Structures are given as C-alpha cells and as structure tokens.
Amino acid sequence: MPLNVLITAVSRRVPLVKAFRHALNALNVRGSVIAADVNPLSPGVHFCDRAYQVPLPSDPGYLDAISDLCEAEGINLIVPTMDEELPLFASVATRWARRGIRVAVSPEETTLICQDTFTACTFLRDAGIAAAESFLPFMMSDEPRLPLFIKPRRGNAGAVTATTKAHVDFFLSYIEDPVAQECLDGPEYAIDVMCDFNGRPLSVVPHEVLETGLGFFERGRTVNDQKLLDLATDCADVLKFTGPTTIRCRVVNGRPTVFDINPCFSSGLPLTIAAGADFPSVLLQLALGRDVEPSIGHFKSDCWMSNYEAPVFVDRVSELLAIPRGVEFQMAAVA
C-alpha cells in the first residue's frame, strides 16, 4: 500500500517537500507528496506530485476541505506547517488517526501552550525549566528592568527591543496583544526535536543561529552540547510533543534559557538532515507503524548551512488561477 503525504500551507517550503520525496525514495516506499495551499502560484506546490487549492485555515470549511482531500488521495500522513492551522489539526488528530490518517501535530493542550509565548515560558518556569521571564502589560511595573524584548504574544512578527521606558510604553500600545520578556544576552540556538506519536523524544539537533532573515534560518551550524540536548528532552517531558518541534533559546551565563517554542518543522530542517538526522524519514517510518529507536545526540556536529533564495518560473498562470478550490491543478512550473 502506498504512503501518501499531505503537506499543508506548503508556500515557500520547497526544502520540506524535497526532503519528504527523498525520504520516500530512500526508504523504497511507494507514495506521493501532495500539496494543499491557498495559492497555486506558491513555489512549493510545483515540487509536489500533485497539488490542490484549499481555503484559508480561518475558513469554517477548512478542515472539511482537507478531510475530503485525504479521502480522495488516500492520505496517510498530514504535515501541517502554519501556526494558524496547528490547533485545528490538533483538535481532530486523535479522531483522524482512527481513519488511518496520522497528523504530525502535538496534542491540543501542548499546541495552545506553545503558541502563547507568555503561557509557554510561564509553564516552563513553573516546571523548573529555564525560560525567559515574561510579562503581560498589566503586570509591568512603573520602573521595569531594561532592556525588554516586546513582541506579539502569539507569533513573532514585529518583535522589538525596548531600551527606555518610553519605548516600552509605546510598543506595548502599538503591538497588538503584546508580551514583554527579559532581554536574554547570549548566543541564540534553535533546537530541532522529533518525537513519536506517544510523545517520546527520538532525535534532538541544536543549531547555533548566526543569521536570520524574515523569520527564516539563514546561516548557522549544528552544536552537540549536552545542556541543549537536556533542555530539549526536559521540555518534551513536561509538554508532550508529537512530531517536529523547534525550541528557541539563548545561553546566558552557561545556562540555556527558552524564549519561544514552535511545534512544527523549522526552516533549519535542511541542516538537521545534512547532519544525519532525517526527521521526514522518521515520520514516514512512524506513519508506517515501524518502531524507531531514540538516537538523541547522534548527528554530525559543526555542520554549517548558508541558505539562499531560488526562483520558480510558472507557465499558464491564468489557467491555474481559474481552477476552483478542491480541484487538483496540474503543475505549471517551467524551471
């Protein structure tokens, strides 16, 4: 029986699509990588075997559209990639698993905690895990300790460093639903974590983040540091992840301190795979019902990655844009 993978909100995630196609081939498993996206011009759809246009996750019919697609294509594994859709998939993951459709998403409680920066950091601190001290506006004192890192409570767009009380007051009023965090001063790391469907950590790969651009990992290297590995497994122990998760932290005075958790694949995945930890392959094997033994710390350290952009040229654009939602569209990329 083939193993068909659906990657939702595929957008610019070409490396993720390629990684799953490569993993299927390497495992010698028949199957397809299928895309679901709101825009047929998204580059990622043109690297999949087939693609479908679907509504936005905010549309009441989103999950129904995905469910219909799964039935039509015989989907065995769904890989969500977009923050807004993670709680939706988490709410149906157990029910859909009984249909033979595995969803690479953490439990609903974990997902909701991780998507709220204030709640996530407070939860970890209460559990005895080092995390950035975080404040909501009503918790702020008249003389806050500066500098402070201020950003939306959910998501990372628009994060700023406030160095004066005037800055704090302005950004707390300017940013919608903000959270303020202590400004951690130290090298930044993004820790890729893969857990099985029972929440057991199987692989942990820390990256030192040397440069980012528009929220994407641009340059960095793998680091095999036991403190970072322990931090990741401690987080997994109290939060019960499923599938991929990225833990972001800074090392302050030798102590890794979490400031954000994103419960899905990171843009640094190609570096994790290049270092010998093939997360897509692990997910495919789990979806096939195979036992996968933990291999935490088993990867190549000091493996470097420098990212770049690449164009995709698309033909027959007017035809693509005219195709109704839920109908397969043929690939039109010419390069």
C-alpha positions in Angstrom: 0.0 0.0 0.0 1.4 3.4 -0.9 2.2 6.0 1.8 0.8 9.4 0.7 1.9 12.6 2.5 -0.1 15.8 2.5 1.9 19.0 3.3 -0.4 21.9 4.1 0.3 25.6 3.6 3.3 24.5 1.5 4.0 28.0 0.4 7.8 28.5 0.2 8.7 25.2 1.9 10.4 23.7 -1.1 13.2 22.0 1.0 10.5 20.3 3.1 8.8 18.9 0.0 12.1 17.7 -1.4 13.0 16.1 2.0 9.8 14.0 2.0 10.2 13.0 -1.6 13.8 12.0 -0.9 12.8 10.1 2.2 10.2 8.1 0.4 12.7 7.1 -2.2 15.4 6.3 0.3 13.0 4.0 2.3 11.9 2.4 -1.0 8.3 3.2 -0.2 5.7 3.9 -2.8 3.8 7.0 -2.3 3.3 10.7 -3.2 3.9 14.1 -1.7 0.8 16.2 -2.2 0.4 19.9 -1.5 -2.5 21.9 -0.1 -2.3 25.7 -0.4 -4.5 28.7 -0.9 -2.4 29.9 -3.8 -1.5 27.9 -6.9 1.4 30.2 -7.5 3.1 29.2 -4.3 6.5 27.8 -5.2 6.2 24.7 -3.0 3.2 23.3 -4.9 5.3 23.0 -8.1 7.7 20.5 -6.5 5.0 18.1 -5.2 3.5 15.2 -7.1 0.0 16.8 -7.0 -1.5 19.9 -5.5 -4.8 21.3 -4.5 -6.1 24.7 -3.7 -7.9 24.9 -0.3 -9.4 27.7 1.8 -7.5 29.6 4.4 -7.4 27.9 7.9 -9.7 30.7 9.1 -12.5 29.5 6.8 -15.1 27.4 8.6 -14.8 24.8 5.8 -11.0 24.3 6.0 -10.9 21.0 7.9 -13.8 19.6 5.7 -11.8 20.5 2.6 -8.7 18.8 4.0 -10.7 15.8 5.0 -12.2 15.4 1.5 -8.7 15.7 0.0 -7.5 13.0 2.3 -10.2 10.7 1.2 -9.7 11.4 -2.5 -5.9 10.9 -2.3 -5.7 8.2 0.3 -3.6 10.3 2.6 -1.7 8.5 5.4 0.3 11.4 6.9 -0.5 15.1 7.2 2.3 17.6 7.9 0.9 21.0 8.9 3.3 23.9 8.6 1.3 27.0 9.5 0.7 28.4 13.0 -2.9 29.2 12.4 -3.8 25.6 11.4 -2.0 23.7 14.2 -4.8 24.0 16.8 -7.3 22.9 14.1 -5.4 19.8 13.3 -4.6 19.1 17.0 -8.4 19.1 17.7 -9.0 16.3 15.2 -5.7 14.3 15.3 -6.9 11.5 17.5 -10.2 11.1 15.6 -8.4 11.1 12.2 -5.9 8.6 13.4 -8.7 6.1 13.7 -9.3 6.7 10.0 -5.7 5.8 9.3 -4.6 9.4 8.9 -1.7 10.4 11.1 -1.2 14.1 11.8 2.3 15.4 12.7 0.9 17.8 15.3 1.3 18.0 19.1 -1.7 17.4 21.4 -4.1 20.3 21.5 -3.1 21.4 25.0 0.6 21.4 24.1 -0.1 23.3 20.9 -2.1 26.0 22.6 0.5 26.5 25.3 3.4 26.7 22.8 1.6 29.2 20.6 1.2 31.6 23.5 4.7 32.9 24.4 3.6 34.1 27.8 1.9 30.9 28.8 4.7 28.7 27.4 7.5 30.5 29.3 5.5 30.7 32.5 4.6 27.0 32.2 8.2 26.0 31.8 9.4 28.2 34.6 6.7 26.7 36.9 8.0 23.2 35.9 11.6 24.2 36.9 12.9 24.7 33.3 14.8 27.8 32.5 12.7 30.2 30.4 12.6 33.9 29.8 10.7 35.8 32.5 7.6 37.2 30.6 5.1 39.9 31.4 1.7 41.0 30.2 1.1 44.7 30.1 -0.9 44.8 33.3 2.0 43.1 35.1 4.5 45.7 34.2 6.0 47.9 37.0 6.4 51.6 36.6 10.2 51.0 36.6 10.7 47.9 34.5 14.2 46.3 34.2 15.5 47.3 30.8 16.1 46.4 28.1 12.9 44.4 27.4 12.1 42.3 24.3 8.5 43.1 23.2 6.6 41.1 20.6 3.1 39.8 19.9 2.0 37.2 22.4 1.2 34.8 19.6 3.6 34.7 16.6 6.9 36.5 16.2 6.2 39.3 13.7 7.2 42.8 14.8 9.5 41.8 17.7 11.5 44.8 19.0 14.0 45.6 21.8 12.8 48.4 24.1 15.7 50.3 25.8 13.8 53.1 27.5 10.6 53.4 29.5 9.2 55.5 26.7 10.0 52.7 24.2 8.2 50.2 26.5 5.1 52.3 26.8 5.0 52.9 23.0 5.5 49.3 21.9 3.1 47.9 24.5 0.4 50.1 23.0 1.5 49.7 19.3 1.8 45.9 19.2 -1.5 44.0 19.3 -1.8 41.7 22.3 1.9 42.1 23.3 4.1 40.2 25.7 7.3 41.6 27.2 10.3 39.4 28.0 13.6 39.9 29.8 16.2 40.5 27.1 18.4 37.5 27.1 22.0 38.3 26.2 23.9 35.3 24.8 24.3 33.1 21.7 21.0 32.0 20.1 20.1 28.4 19.4 17.2 26.7 17.6 16.8 23.1 18.8 15.0 20.8 16.3 13.2 18.0 18.2 11.4 14.9 16.8 9.0 12.9 19.0 7.0 9.8 18.2 3.2 9.7 18.4 3.4 8.9 22.1 5.5 11.9 22.9 8.8 10.1 23.2 11.8 12.1 22.0 13.6 10.3 19.2 16.1 12.9 18.0 17.4 16.3 19.1 19.6 18.6 16.9 20.6 22.0 18.2 21.6 24.8 15.8 23.5 27.9 16.7 21.7 30.7 14.9 24.1 33.1 13.3 21.8 34.9 11.0 18.0 35.0 10.2 16.0 36.8 7.6 12.3 37.5 7.6 11.9 34.8 10.3 13.8 32.2 8.2 17.0 30.5 9.3 19.8 31.8 7.0 23.2 30.8 8.5 24.2 28.6 11.3 25.8 25.3 12.5 24.9 22.2 14.5 26.2 22.0 18.0 26.3 18.8 20.1 26.0 20.3 23.5 24.6 18.2 26.4 23.0 21.1 28.1 21.0 21.9 24.9 20.0 18.3 24.5 18.9 18.1 28.1 16.9 21.3 27.8 15.0 19.8 24.8 14.2 16.5 26.5 13.1 18.3 29.7 10.7 20.4 27.6 9.4 17.3 25.8 8.9 15.6 29.2 6.6 18.3 30.5 4.9 19.4 27.3 4.5 16.0 25.4 5.3 16.9 21.8 4.3 14.9 18.8 6.3 15.1 15.5 8.5 18.1 14.9 9.1 21.0 17.3 11.6 23.8 17.4 12.7 25.2 20.8 14.4 28.6 20.6 16.7 29.6 23.4 19.8 31.7 24.3 22.6 30.6 26.5 23.1 33.1 29.4 26.0 32.5 31.8 26.3 29.0 30.5 22.6 28.2 31.0 20.2 27.6 28.0 17.1 29.7 28.5 13.9 29.2 26.4 12.2 32.2 24.9 9.9 30.6 22.3 8.6 27.2 21.1 7.2 26.4 17.7 5.5 23.0 17.4 6.2 22.3 13.7 9.1 22.0 11.3 11.6 24.8 11.3 13.3 26.4 8.3 16.6 24.9 9.6 15.4 21.4 8.8 17.9 21.0 5.8 20.7 21.5 8.3 19.3 18.9 10.6 19.0 16.4 7.7 22.5 17.2 6.4 23.9 16.5 9.9 22.4 13.0 9.7 19.1 13.3 11.5 16.4 12.7 8.8 13.2 13.8 10.5 11.0 13.3 7.5 12.3 9.7 7.2 11.5 9.2 10.9 7.9 10.5 10.4 7.3 8.2 7.5 8.5 5.2 9.4 6.2 6.1 12.3 3.3 6.5 9.9 4.1 3.0 8.6 3.8 1.7 12.2 7.5 0.9 12.4 9.4 1.1 15.7 12.0 3.9 15.7 14.6 3.8 18.4 15.8 7.1 20.0 19.1 8.5 18.7 19.5 11.7 20.7 22.9 13.2 20.2 23.6 11.1 17.1 24.4 13.7 14.5 27.3 15.5 12.9 28.4 18.4 15.0 29.8 21.6 13.5 27.8 21.1 10.2 27.3 24.5 8.7 24.5 25.8 6.5 24.2 29.0 4.5 20.8 29.5 2.9 19.8 31.2 -0.4 16.7 32.0 -2.4 15.9 30.5 -5.8 13.2 31.5 -8.4 10.4 29.3 -9.7 9.1 30.2 -13.2 5.4 29.3 -13.7 3.6 28.9 -17.0 -0.2 29.0 -17.7 -0.9 31.3 -14.8 -4.4 32.3 -16.0 -5.4 28.6 -16.1 -4.1 28.0 -12.6 -5.9 31.0 -11.1 -9.2 29.9 -12.7 -9.2 26.4 -11.1 -11.8 26.1 -8.3 -10.9 25.2 -4.8 -10.7 21.5 -4.1 -9.8 20.6 -7.7 -6.4 19.2 -8.5 -4.3 21.5 -10.6 -1.5 20.4 -12.9 2.0 21.6 -12.2 2.9 24.5 -14.4 6.4 25.3 -13.3 8.9 25.5 -16.2 12.1 25.7 -14.1 
